Amino acid sequence: MTTDYRKVRVWDIWVRLFHWSLVVGVAFLLISGETGWKFFDWHRHAGELVLALIVFRLLWGIAGSSNARLSALLQSPASALRHLSMLLKRNLHAERGHNAAGSWAVLAMLLVLMIQALTGFFIADEDEFVEGALYGTLSSSATDLAYRIHHWNAHLIQIVVAVHIVMVFIYLLYARLNLIRPMVTGWMQWPDKDTLPEVRFQALWVGVVLAGLAAGVVGYLAGWL
């Protein structure tokens, strides 16, 4: 029996801009942090930009499109396990947003990146050539703790990123579900036989305002303004 499909919108422009900007920013931070390439020139500023992106995503999770809301990400562990069991059976149904397991992955990614960006504000490199905007405001012991957290959390970020990439390709090659194209184009093929969940897309100007607010908050802390 042949399944008919229709093209439906799934991700707004702000979710997609956030996602791919974060990919570039995190990739640069990991490369510069591990190799020293452009470390003294751009590592701090890239970290500040990533923090601005995260602040924007949290704001968009409050006032953005309905399938990007933080409440949509708060799914039970049981539902995530059920989804993974269906993945093993290659019996996935279309979803107009993050699936239950993916929701936990998004929350984990936001958490580890937030920790990394915030600790970066309070520390400097070993030679103090690159100092965070708030370096020196904590006690020596608190600064040392922030430095250790920043160091070890970087390894955790690498693991989270690697798992994310592997899972995307498992969905693509094993389950025949392309998660990349919708995040690029904003659209997906939806089976006609499946009920289409309602998604309330937020107006473009709201994203502009929230992006400006996020940039303003982080810019003030970082000394851009």
Salt bridges, closest charged atoms under 4 A:
GLU48 OE2 - ARG44 NE 2.64
GLU48 OE1 - HIS45 ND1 3.44
GLU95 OE2 - HIS83 ND1 3.64
ASP192 OD1 - ARG6 NE 3.44
ASP194 OD1 - LYS193 NZ 3.24
